[in-house]
Amino acid sequence: MNFSITDLENKNKTELIAIALHIVNKKYPKLDIDIKTYRVTAFKSSEEVFITFERWVRCVPKNHLNGKQIYKVTIELVTKKCLPLDTNSISYFYQPSKSDTKAIAFVKKHFGPFNPFFFHTIYESETQFILERVNMYSFGRYSINKETKQTMVEIETSFALQVKPTLSIPDPLVEIIA
């Protein structure tokens, strides 16, 4: 399945996502991307269409705090590149283990549902789970005791708005919304 930028311009976001998943499945058959667990964005330039899958709920098991997990992959539909997977070992791409799935379920049960407008990272220690929620506007850190199931707010804060400079970009990326 080869596409030129002209072929892709008339496709909607759902069709572009399907093409991206096809490329990933062909290059990395053992990789399982369930789009319900990823924030999916689509951008195009005059030469390429980029589909990015970024996991919005992540779990960092104890003893892996400085791990090299990859939570985000961008597929270039014209060149069929899968970045950073084409340059890194696929073993670094985060696929939740059974232990991670249990931890995520525990935190969700005792903290509440996850908000898809935030990225959620769960850290596990011997006695508690730490949940960090972040988006471009705010940050929160919460702890959940494994034994008592008590949830505590450690910090909730908002980021100062950033004024972005006006730049002249010859080939800007345009987000594909529908």
JOBELSUL-V146731 format. One record per residue. N is the residue number from 1. PSI is psi in degrees with one decimal (* if undefined). OMEGA is omega in whole degrees, 0 to 359 (NA if undefined). Layout:
n->(N & N)
psi->(PSI & PSI)
omega->(OMEGA & OMEGA)
//
This chain:
n->(1 & 2 & 3 & 4 & 5 & 6 & 7 & 8 & 9 & 10 & 11 & 12 & 13 & 14 & 15 & 16 & 17 & 18 & 19 & 20 & 21 & 22 & 23 & 24 & 25 & 26 & 27 & 28 & 29 & 30 & 31 & 32 & 33 & 34 & 35 & 36 & 37 & 38 & 39 & 40 & 41 & 42 & 43 & 44 & 45 & 46 & 47 & 48 & 49 & 50 & 51 & 52 & 53 & 54 & 55 & 56 & 57 & 58 & 59 & 60 & 61 & 62 & 63 & 64 & 65 & 66 & 67 & 68 & 69 & 70 & 71 & 72 & 73 & 74 & 75 & 76 & 77 & 78 & 79 & 80 & 81 & 82 & 83 & 84 & 85 & 86 & 87 & 88 & 89 & 90 & 91 & 92 & 93 & 94 & 95 & 96 & 97 & 98 & 99 & 100 & 101 & 102 & 103 & 104 & 105 & 106 & 107 & 108 & 109 & 110 & 111 & 112 & 113 & 114 & 115 & 116 & 117 & 118 & 119 & 120 & 121 & 122 & 123 & 124 & 125 & 126 & 127 & 128 & 129 & 130 & 131 & 132 & 133 & 134 & 135 & 136 & 137 & 138 & 139 & 140 & 141 & 142 & 143 & 144 & 145 & 146 & 147 & 148 & 149 & 150 & 151 & 152 & 153 & 154 & 155 & 156 & 157 & 158 & 159 & 160 & 161 & 162 & 163 & 164 & 165 & 166 & 167 & 168 & 169 & 170 & 171 & 172 & 173 & 174 & 175 & 176 & 177 & 178)
psi->(101.9 & 137.9 & 143.1 & 168.5 & -34.1 & -40.8 & -37.6 & -23.0 & -29.7 & 4.3 & 147.4 & 174.2 & -40.7 & -42.1 & -39.1 & -38.8 & -42.2 & -40.4 & -44.3 & -45.4 & -37.2 & -44.0 & -46.4 & -46.9 & -33.4 & -41.8 & -36.1 & 76.0 & -24.5 & -7.8 & 127.7 & 110.2 & 107.6 & 108.9 & -13.3 & -19.9 & 11.9 & 145.7 & 123.7 & 125.1 & 153.2 & 130.9 & 154.2 & 152.2 & -168.9 & -13.2 & -13.2 & 154.7 & 129.9 & 127.3 & 124.3 & 130.0 & 119.2 & 121.4 & 127.1 & -6.5 & 120.7 & 150.1 & 128.9 & 104.9 & 157.0 & 149.7 & 9.6 & 27.7 & -30.0 & 32.3 & 168.9 & 34.0 & 141.5 & 124.7 & 0.4 & 136.4 & 138.2 & 129.2 & 127.2 & 117.0 & -30.0 & -48.9 & -12.6 & 31.1 & 144.6 & 99.6 & 135.0 & 11.7 & -33.3 & -18.0 & -6.6 & 166.7 & 137.0 & -20.1 & -19.1 & -15.5 & 126.7 & 120.9 & 117.5 & 133.5 & 175.6 & -38.7 & -42.5 & -43.1 & -40.2 & -42.6 & -44.2 & -43.3 & -41.1 & -48.5 & -42.9 & -40.2 & -41.0 & -15.3 & -37.3 & 174.8 & 150.7 & 142.5 & 120.9 & -7.0 & 3.5 & 156.3 & 131.8 & 126.5 & 126.5 & 124.9 & 138.4 & 134.2 & -174.2 & -35.7 & -13.4 & 167.0 & 140.0 & 128.5 & 123.1 & 130.2 & 128.9 & 143.7 & -169.7 & -9.8 & -28.8 & 168.9 & 139.3 & 146.1 & 128.3 & 148.6 & 144.7 & 115.7 & 128.7 & -35.4 & -51.9 & -16.9 & 15.4 & 133.4 & 133.3 & 141.1 & 121.7 & -41.1 & 141.7 & 127.3 & 162.4 & 149.9 & 148.5 & 139.9 & 138.6 & 131.7 & 120.5 & 135.8 & 149.8 & 124.1 & 149.1 & 107.5 & 120.8 & -31.3 & 76.8 & 152.6 & 135.8 & 128.8 & 137.7 & 114.6 & -40.4 & *)
omega->(178 & 181 & 170 & 178 & 179 & 178 & 186 & 184 & 183 & 181 & 178 & 185 & 180 & 179 & 179 & 177 & 179 & 178 & 179 & 179 & 177 & 179 & 180 & 182 & 179 & 181 & 186 & 185 & 181 & 181 & 181 & 177 & 175 & 189 & 176 & 182 & 181 & 167 & 184 & 176 & 180 & 178 & 175 & 171 & 179 & 184 & 188 & 171 & 183 & 173 & 181 & 174 & 179 & 182 & 183 & 170 & 185 & 178 & 177 & 182 & 177 & 182 & 177 & 186 & 180 & 182 & 182 & 182 & 175 & 182 & 187 & 176 & 178 & 180 & 174 & 189 & 180 & 183 & 180 & 176 & 175 & 186 & 7 & 185 & 181 & 181 & 179 & 176 & 179 & 180 & 178 & 181 & 186 & 171 & 185 & 176 & 175 & 178 & 178 & 180 & 177 & 179 & 179 & 179 & 179 & 181 & 180 & 180 & 187 & 177 & 184 & 183 & 178 & 181 & 183 & 177 & 178 & 166 & 183 & 176 & 181 & 176 & 181 & 170 & 181 & 188 & 185 & 169 & 174 & 177 & 174 & 179 & 182 & 167 & 185 & 182 & 187 & 181 & 174 & 177 & 185 & 176 & 179 & 180 & 182 & 184 & 184 & 182 & 179 & 179 & 179 & 174 & 177 & 177 & 169 & 183 & 176 & 177 & 174 & 179 & 180 & 175 & 182 & 179 & 176 & 181 & 174 & 182 & 184 & 181 & 186 & 172 & 179 & 181 & 176 & 187 & 183 & NA)
//
